[in-house]
Amino acid sequence: MGAVLNIDKLDLQIIQQLMNDAGISYAEIGKQLFVSAGTIHVRIKKLQEAGIIKGLKYEADMKKLGYDVIAFIGIYLEKSSLYDAVAKDLKKIPEIVRMNYTTGNYSIFAEIICKDIGQLRAILHDELQKIKGIERTETFISLEESLNRNVKVIIPS
């Protein structure tokens, strides 16, 4: 059994800083949290090794890059035991950017980003419907994204 990682208030503050701005420097985090950049470096390395921090991520404005369609696909499976195989095949479709195994009406709920409706139709018809184990799908086109944020980390006082 692996060692239990002791996450303290400083670790949580560092995580929140990185979630707010992936490009922030260790020196700037240290300045804001009143510790040295070296301390920040050691803490981040510890959090990365534990798998709590998984790299840095920049967010691109997909609309400005020409991706005008965001859709959500509810996927019904023939049998829930097919989830692993279907999920593996869905991961091969690069336009699918998020996928969750869910309760309720759908077995899988996926988010897909496409350049246009034609590309969405092609993926639904030519790729998604050919995956063994998918019984049927329902597609919901997003008209506007009103909110997209990280959860705020609860930092004990």
Beta strands, then each sheet from edge to edge (+ up, - down):
strand 1: 69-77
strand 2: 96-101
strand 3: 108-114
strand 4: 134-141
sheet 1: 2+ 3- 1+ 4-
end
